Amino acid sequence: NEAGMRGILLDRGGYFEETTDCPRIRSLTEVAKHL
């Protein structure tokens, strides 16, 4: 997007497995992999 930011979906319960338009993580410890 124009702000230079990308979204990350925090899906702890695994409810949004069909989401493919952004990275999906299950734990906040996984955020560092996407920085």
N, CA, C and O of each residue as an XYZ file, in Angstrom:
140
protein
N       0.825     -1.186      0.000
C       0.000      0.000      0.000
C       0.866      1.245      0.000
O       2.091      1.135      0.031
N       0.279      2.397     -0.033
C       1.018      3.648     -0.159
C       1.790      4.022      1.096
O       2.747      4.792      1.011
N       1.407      3.503      2.258
C       2.098      3.826      3.508
C       3.336      2.955      3.702
O       4.113      3.188      4.628
N       3.528      1.970      2.854
C       4.677      1.082      2.990
C       4.515      0.072      4.108
O       5.502     -0.462      4.615
N       3.284     -0.191      4.493
C       3.017     -1.135      5.579
C       2.285     -2.349      5.025
O       1.488     -2.240      4.094
N       2.569     -3.510      5.614
C       1.874     -4.736      5.230
C       1.191     -5.309      6.465
O       1.714     -5.215      7.575
N       0.042     -5.891      6.267
C      -0.696     -6.473      7.377
C      -0.240     -7.890      7.682
O       0.230     -8.608      6.799
N      -0.383     -8.283      8.933
C      -0.130     -9.653      9.382
C      -1.347    -10.068     10.198
O      -1.760     -9.354     11.111
N      -1.911    -11.204      9.875
C      -3.086    -11.701     10.579
C      -2.648    -12.569     11.752
O      -1.981    -13.586     11.557
N      -3.018    -12.176     12.967
C      -2.757    -12.984     14.155
C      -3.958    -13.898     14.347
O      -5.024    -13.450     14.768
N      -3.788    -15.165     14.043
C      -4.875    -16.151     14.056
C      -4.533    -17.250     15.054
O      -4.156    -18.356     14.667
N      -4.667    -16.941     16.327
C      -4.291    -17.885     17.387
C      -5.118    -19.163     17.352
O      -4.610    -20.244     17.650
N      -6.377    -19.042     16.993
C      -7.261    -20.200     17.008
C      -7.290    -20.990     15.713
O      -7.915    -22.049     15.654
N      -6.628    -20.498     14.673
C      -6.630    -21.186     13.392
C      -7.947    -21.092     12.654
O      -8.299    -21.990     11.890
N      -8.680    -20.009     12.876
C     -10.005    -19.857     12.280
C      -9.989    -19.313     10.855
O     -10.994    -19.403     10.150
N      -8.858    -18.747     10.423
C      -8.808    -18.072      9.129
C      -7.806    -18.732      8.192
O      -7.035    -18.039      7.528
N      -7.805    -20.037      8.129
C      -6.851    -20.768      7.296
C      -7.020    -20.472      5.816
O      -6.076    -20.655      5.047
N      -8.192    -20.019      5.395
C      -8.427    -19.718      3.985
C      -7.847    -18.363      3.574
O      -7.811    -18.051      2.384
N      -7.396    -17.560      4.529
C      -6.821    -16.249      4.222
C      -5.442    -16.419      3.610
O      -4.558    -17.036      4.204
N      -5.265    -15.859      2.402
C      -3.985    -16.001      1.706
C      -3.416    -14.667      1.235
O      -2.338    -14.637      0.642
N      -4.119    -13.564      1.487
C      -3.643    -12.274      0.980
C      -2.693    -11.550      1.931
O      -2.274    -10.428      1.646
N      -2.348    -12.176      3.058
C      -1.371    -11.620      3.988
C      -0.794    -12.776      4.811
O      -1.402    -13.843      4.896
N       0.370    -12.564      5.412
C       0.926    -13.616      6.261
C       0.005    -13.890      7.453
O      -0.559    -12.962      8.033
N      -0.141    -15.147      7.806
C      -0.980    -15.544      8.942
C      -0.081    -16.205      9.971
O       0.618    -17.172      9.667
N      -0.100    -15.677     11.200
C       0.725    -16.237     12.259
C      -0.167    -16.691     13.404
O      -1.304    -16.237     13.530
N       0.350    -17.588     14.237
C      -0.438    -18.097     15.353
C       0.025    -17.547     16.688
O      -0.672    -17.698     17.692
N       1.194    -16.906     16.719
C       1.748    -16.405     17.968
C       2.498    -15.103     17.715
O       3.064    -14.911     16.638
N       2.505    -14.219     18.689
C       3.232    -12.963     18.543
C       4.732    -13.187     18.407
O       5.435    -12.316     17.894
N       5.233    -14.318     18.850
C       6.664    -14.599     18.702
C       7.054    -14.770     17.237
O       8.238    -14.687     16.908
N       6.097    -15.005     16.358
C       6.360    -15.167     14.930
C       6.464    -13.836     14.181
O       6.857    -13.820     13.015
N       6.122    -12.734     14.826
C       6.136    -11.429     14.160
C       7.533    -11.089     13.657
O       7.669    -10.549     12.559
N       8.559    -11.386     14.416
C       9.934    -11.027     14.045
C      10.336    -11.608     12.692
O      11.161    -11.017     11.996
N       9.781    -12.732     12.311
C      10.097    -13.345     11.015
C       9.637    -12.476      9.844
O      10.145    -12.615      8.731
N       8.687    -11.591     10.089
C       8.080    -10.794      9.021
C       8.536     -9.342      9.021
O       8.013     -8.531      8.256
N       9.493     -9.004      9.861
C       9.993     -7.620      9.915
C      11.114     -7.416      8.937
O      11.658     -6.316      8.843
